[in-house]
Amino acid sequence: MSNILLVDDNLNNMYLFHYILERQGYVVTEAYNGQEAVDKALADNFDLVLMDIQMPVKDGITATREILQKKPDQLIVAVSARVMQTDLALVEEVGFAGFIEKPIEPQNFAALVKKYLSDV
């Protein structure tokens, strides 16, 4: 059973993602902003962090950089509606393992999460 840190400030997204992940058998911990994500990621071990890019307190890019500075092997996947070419280049440069575009399709989302976890 894999442990996932789910980071998103939108409660509707959080509910949907959490529901899909739990139905797949994952243990899900939630964080609602970038600082909370950093705190939880550094305090615990997660198989995967699903990180929203645009959030209050600390954005997902900054939070990911901080996490990877202390845990360089942490698997972090960006989840965002921003899919401009420059954003994809930034996601790669920061060290994200991949990118999931919002809005999500539940079956595709579950399959992508499974793929990222199996690639480890």
Secondary structure, DSSP 8 states (H G I E B T S, - for coil): --EEEEE-S-HHHHHHHHHHHHHTT-EEEEESSHHHHHHHHHHS--SEEEEESS-SSS-HHHHHHHHHHH-TT--EEEEES---HHHHHHHHHHT-SEEEESS--HHHHHHHHHHHHHT-
